[in-house]
Amino acid sequence: MTAGTSDTPCGRGGTAGARNRDAARGVPFARRLGLGSVLLTCDHDNTGSCTVIEATGGVLEDQRGEKRGYWIRTRL
């Protein structure tokens, strides 16, 4: 299963807090699905996405080409 967000013209200009809340909502959803962790990816030069993922608890696993992969644990 994959889930994603995009920065569409109508979505630009939102606050970082709103983006953090949106990203954080996915963690309980993944937990309800029985997933122990989820992998989020973003472009290496997308500092906004990197910041949001890290603020949500994402731990950088690696960078492959232009993509960075972060794991977020859904269970404490």
N, C-alpha and C positions, 0 to 999 in steps of 0.2 A: 504494500500500500504506500502511496506517496501522497503528500499534502504539500501545498505550496502557497506562497504569497507572491504578489508582484507589485511593482511600483508603477501603477498606471497613472496617467495624467490627472485623473480626478482624485487619486489617493495621495498625491504628492503634497507635501506641506503639513502632513499630520505630525503630531507631537511624538517625541520619542517615547513618552509614557504610554501613549495609545498603542504604539507598535509593540512595546514590551508586554502590555496586557494581552494583545492579540496573540503573541507568541506563547505567552504563559498559559493561555486557555487550551492550547494543544496538548500540554503535558497531562492534565487530568483526563482528557479524552483518550490519550494513548494508554493511560493507566487502566481506564475502564475496559479497553480492548484487550487487556492482559499483557501489554508490552512493557518490559522492564526498562527499556531505554529506547530512544529514538535518535536517528542520525539526521542532522540538519546540514544542508550545504548552502554555500553562497559563493559568489565571485570573490576572489582574493582581494580585489581592490574596492569592494563595496563596504566601506568602513561602517556605514549605518547598520547594515545587516549583521556584520561581525559584532558590533557593539551590543545590539539587541540580543543576539544569540548568547553571547557571553554573560549578559546581565540576567538571562533566564536560566543560567547554570550550565551553559554549554562548555564543554571541554574540548579544545582543539585536538583532533586525532592526527590529521595530516593535511597536506596540500598536494593535490594532484593536478598538475597543469595550472589552470586558472581557477580551480575550485578548492575551497577549504571545507573540510568535513568536521563537524562538531557533534559529540555525543551528549545527550541530556538524559540523565536517569529519571525515570518516572516514579520510582519507588524509593522511599527513604531507607 
